[in-house]
Amino acid sequence: MKGAGSTTARGRLAEQLVADHLTRQGFIVIAQDLRVGREEVDVLAWEGATLVVVEVRSRRAGAMVDPLSSVSRAKQRRLRIALARCMVERGARDGRIDVAAVVGGALVEYIPNAVDYTET
């Protein structure tokens, strides 16, 4: 079993931090760590009539890689696939992909529309 210092545990804590932030901002969080086919959605929420997939990037303080730049093109493509499927399953007309950066256990940056959903 992994301890509280594990990458998985840090990731779950970061997802909860972001979900709490979104709730305070008026979003309705409907799922965390959701499997969508072969893809994974960290946080799924409604902001009004818009379905939002949030990719949470977490790093230790002092990490060499910026969390936001770590969202690869392949990951962006997988996020688009997951959002499209979630939109169909939930009857959403509007959707977007946001990215949240958590460093050292604190939300550092939240970027709406960080990944262009319409790009192929």
Backbone hydrogen bonds in HBPLUS format (Angstrom, degrees):
<---DONOR---> <-ACCEPTOR-->    atom                        ^
c    i                          cat <-CA-CA->   ^        H-A-AA   ^      H-
h    n   atom  resd res      DA  || num        DHA   H-A  angle D-A-AA Bond
n    s   type  num  typ     dist DA aas  dist angle  dist       angle   num
A0006-SER N   A0003-GLY O   3.02 MM   3  5.48 167.2  2.04 118.4 121.5     1
A0010-ARG N   A0006-SER O   2.91 MM   4  6.14 162.4  1.94 153.2 158.5     2
A0011-GLY N   A0007-THR O   2.88 MM   4  6.04 153.9  1.95 146.5 154.1     3
A0012-ARG N   A0008-THR O   2.99 MM   4  6.27 158.0  2.03 151.8 156.9     4
A0013-LEU N   A0009-ALA O   3.01 MM   4  6.22 160.4  2.05 149.2 154.6     5
A0014-ALA N   A0010-ARG O   2.90 MM   4  6.09 153.1  1.97 146.5 154.2     6
A0015-GLU N   A0011-GLY O   2.91 MM   4  6.17 156.6  1.97 149.0 155.2     7
A0016-GLN N   A0012-ARG O   2.99 MM   4  6.25 154.9  2.05 147.0 153.4     8
A0017-LEU N   A0013-LEU O   2.93 MM   4  6.17 155.6  1.99 146.4 153.3     9
A0018-VAL N   A0014-ALA O   2.99 MM   4  6.25 158.4  2.03 151.1 156.2    10
A0019-ALA N   A0015-GLU O   2.87 MM   4  6.09 159.8  1.91 147.9 154.1    11
A0020-ASP N   A0016-GLN O   2.88 MM   4  6.06 160.2  1.92 151.4 156.2    12
A0021-HIS N   A0017-LEU O   3.02 MM   4  6.24 153.3  2.10 141.5 149.1    13
A0022-LEU N   A0018-VAL O   2.87 MM   4  6.15 161.9  1.90 156.0 160.2    14
A0023-THR N   A0019-ALA O   2.99 MM   4  6.20 159.5  2.03 148.5 153.9    15
A0024-ARG N   A0020-ASP O   3.05 MM   4  6.32 157.4  2.10 147.4 153.0    16
A0025-GLN N   A0021-HIS O   3.05 MM   4  6.34 133.8  2.27 139.9 152.9    17
A0025-GLN N   A0022-LEU O   2.96 MM   3  4.93 127.6  2.25  94.4 109.3    18
A0027-PHE N   A0022-LEU O   2.98 MM   5  5.27 157.3  2.04 149.8 143.0    19
A0026-GLY N   A0023-THR O   3.07 MM   3  5.19 161.8  2.11 106.5 111.4    20
A0028-ILE N   A0046-TRP O   2.85 MM  18  5.04 159.9  1.89 146.9 153.7    21
A0046-TRP N   A0028-ILE O   2.84 MM  18  5.04 157.2  1.89 135.1 141.0    22
A0030-ILE N   A0044-LEU O   2.85 MM  14  5.77 158.1  1.89 148.0 155.5    23
A0031-ALA N   A0044-LEU O   3.24 MM  13  5.11 145.6  2.37 146.6 142.2    24
A0044-LEU N   A0031-ALA O   2.88 MM  13  5.11 163.4  1.91 146.7 146.3    25
A0033-ASP N   A0042-ASP O   2.78 MM   9  4.53 157.1  1.83 123.5 127.4    26
A0034-LEU N   A0041-VAL O   2.80 MM   7  5.03 145.2  1.92 158.8 156.3    27
A0041-VAL N   A0034-LEU O   2.75 MM   7  5.03 164.4  1.77 152.1 157.7    28
A0036-VAL N   A0039-GLU O   2.82 MM   3  5.07 168.7  1.84 138.8 142.8    29
A0039-GLU N   A0036-VAL O   2.94 MM   3  5.07 154.2  2.00 130.8 128.3    30
A0043-VAL N   A0054-VAL O   3.28 MM  11  5.07 143.3  2.42 143.3 147.5    31
A0054-VAL N   A0043-VAL O   2.84 MM  11  5.07 164.4  1.86 160.3 159.8    32
A0045-ALA N   A0052-VAL O   2.94 MM   7  5.17 161.3  1.97 147.9 154.0    33
A0052-VAL N   A0045-ALA O   2.68 MM   7  5.17 171.1  1.69 170.2 169.3    34
A0047-GLU N   A0050-THR O   2.87 MM   3  5.21 163.8  1.89 154.3 159.8    35
A0050-THR N   A0047-GLU O   3.08 MM   3  5.21 162.4  2.11 124.6 125.8    36
A0051-LEU N   A0094-ASP O   2.94 MM  43  6.25 168.1  1.96 145.8 142.1    37
A0096-ARG N   A0051-LEU O   3.02 MM  45  6.56 142.8  2.16 156.6 162.5    38
A0053-VAL N   A0096-ARG O   3.02 MM  43  6.41 165.2  2.04 163.6 165.3    39
A0098-ASP N   A0053-VAL O   2.87 MM  45  6.23 158.1  1.92 159.0 166.1    40
A0055-GLU N   A0098-ASP O   2.93 MM  43  6.31 165.7  1.95 154.8 153.8    41
A0100-ALA N   A0055-GLU O   2.91 MM  45  6.25 162.4  1.94 155.1 158.8    42
A0057-ARG N   A0100-ALA O   2.84 MM  43  6.14 172.9  1.85 173.9 176.2    43
A0102-VAL N   A0057-ARG O   2.82 MM  45  6.11 167.8  1.84 164.2 166.0    44
A0059-ARG N   A0102-VAL O   2.93 MM  43  6.43 150.3  2.02 156.7 166.4    45
A0104-GLY N   A0059-ARG O   2.91 MM  45  6.39 160.7  1.95 153.7 158.9    46
A0063-ALA N   A0060-ARG O   3.11 MM   3  5.53 149.3  2.21 138.9 135.4    47
A0070-SER N   A0067-PRO O   3.25 MM   3  5.30 151.7  2.33  99.2 107.5    48
A0076-GLN N   A0072-SER O   2.87 MM   4  6.19 155.6  1.93 149.2 156.5    49
A0077-ARG N   A0073-ARG O   2.97 MM   4  6.24 155.6  2.03 147.3 153.2    50
A0078-ARG N   A0074-ALA O   3.02 MM   4  6.35 155.6  2.08 146.4 152.8    51
A0079-LEU N   A0075-LYS O   2.86 MM   4  6.13 151.2  1.94 150.5 158.7    52
A0080-ARG N   A0076-GLN O   2.99 MM   4  6.29 152.3  2.07 147.8 154.9    53
A0081-ILE N   A0077-ARG O   3.08 MM   4  6.38 157.8  2.13 148.3 154.0    54
A0082-ALA N   A0078-ARG O   2.95 MM   4  6.18 162.2  1.98 147.9 152.8    55
A0083-LEU N   A0079-LEU O   2.87 MM   4  6.08 162.1  1.90 150.7 155.5    56
A0084-ALA N   A0080-ARG O   2.95 MM   4  6.12 166.4  1.97 151.1 154.9    57
A0085-ARG N   A0081-ILE O   3.06 MM   4  6.29 161.3  2.10 150.5 155.3    58
A0086-CYS N   A0082-ALA O   2.89 MM   4  6.11 163.0  1.92 152.5 157.6    59
A0087-MET N   A0083-LEU O   2.82 MM   4  6.00 157.6  1.87 156.2 162.0    60
A0088-VAL N   A0084-ALA O   3.13 MM   4  6.37 158.5  2.18 146.3 151.2    61
A0089-GLU N   A0085-ARG O   2.92 MM   4  6.16 170.5  1.93 156.0 158.7    62
A0090-ARG N   A0086-CYS O   2.97 MM   4  6.03 142.9  2.11 143.5 152.5    63
A0091-GLY N   A0087-MET O   2.84 MM   4  5.64 108.2  2.37 138.1 152.6    64
A0092-ALA N   A0087-MET O   2.88 MM   5  4.66 144.0  2.01 135.5 140.9    65
A0091-GLY N   A0088-VAL O   3.33 MM   3  5.14 158.9  2.37  99.2 105.4    66
A0114-ALA N   A0097-ILE O   2.99 MM  17  6.24 112.2  2.46 138.7 156.7    67
A0115-VAL N   A0097-ILE O   3.38 MM  18  5.49 170.3  2.39 142.6 142.4    68
A0099-VAL N   A0111-ILE O   3.08 MM  12  5.32 156.6  2.13 138.9 144.9    69
A0111-ILE N   A0099-VAL O   2.84 MM  12  5.32 173.5  1.84 162.6 164.8    70
A0101-ALA N   A0109-GLU O   2.77 MM   8  5.13 169.2  1.78 156.6 159.8    71
A0108-VAL N   A0101-ALA O   2.79 MM   7  5.57 163.0  1.82 155.5 161.0    72
A0109-GLU N   A0101-ALA O   3.33 MM   8  5.13 161.1  2.37 134.5 137.3    73
A0103-VAL N   A0106-ALA O   3.00 MM   3  5.54 150.7  2.09 160.0 153.4    74
A0106-ALA N   A0103-VAL O   3.20 MM   3  5.54 156.2  2.26 110.0 116.8    75
